[in-house]
Amino acid sequence: MIFQAARLSAANLFAPETRSVFWKVLGLTLLVLIGLWLALRSIFISVVFPWVAAFLPAMPDWAGWLGFVLAIAAAIGLALGLALLLSPVTALIAGLFLDDVADVVERRDYPDDVAGNAMPLGPALLSSVKFLGVVIAGNIIALALLFVPGVNLIAFFVVNGYLLGREFFEFAAMRFRTPDEARLFRAKHASTVFLAGLVIAAFLAVPIVNLLTPLFAAGMMVHLHKLLSRKELGVRV
């Protein structure tokens, strides 16, 4: 069931209906990253460089080389800063379009079922911020265990598997259930949801491809919720 949901979601990523969502996420992400790069660059130019330059006149002739090295270090720092911000920014923006992905999945693969209810803008923004917090918290915990031999890789998958599985399954369930009902349904199928979360964590671990994690995870959990719901009703899946 889990791999069936993952396979269907992966196929959905390349569907024509999903491409518009992908380009929206990519375009907005690039715009935000450009804005962040300009902001960071402005801080370096207006704050950091003048502070360093104040010390250079009192230094020997090789001080100019020091300034050159610092400029290179600043450029590398900006690049690393953007690389670190790439995943959280993508997560925040993609969170605004999860219902669009769910709508596509439901129309394509479950046309005879009642359509789910999309979240209003306010809750959608809150859900997006919440998902961003989950991504950051999960990776901070995994990073804290990075230097513990034999634990670091396991921690990454366990922490992200649990958090991502929980958040995305409840998102999919709340399109058809109240928040309390969604949490109870998730708890009832906790082991299945966790294993599905591990698949999402594995997807998250692949560089570049992980930019599509929110879209893949949303589609996968919509499928998983549908399959579990049908199984409870005795419908063959």
Secondary structure by P-SEA (a helix, b strand, c coil): caaaaaaaaaaaaacccaaaaaaaaaaaaaaaaaaaaaaaaaaaaaccaaaaaaaccccccaaaaaaaaaaaaaaaaaaaaaaaaaaaaaaaaaaacaaaaaaaaaaaccccccbbbbbcaaaaaaaaaaaaaaaaaaaaaaaaaccccccaaaaaaaaaaaaaaaaaaaaaaaacccaaaaaaaaaaaaaaaaaaaaaaaaaaaccccccaaaaaaaaaaaaaaaaaaaaaacccc
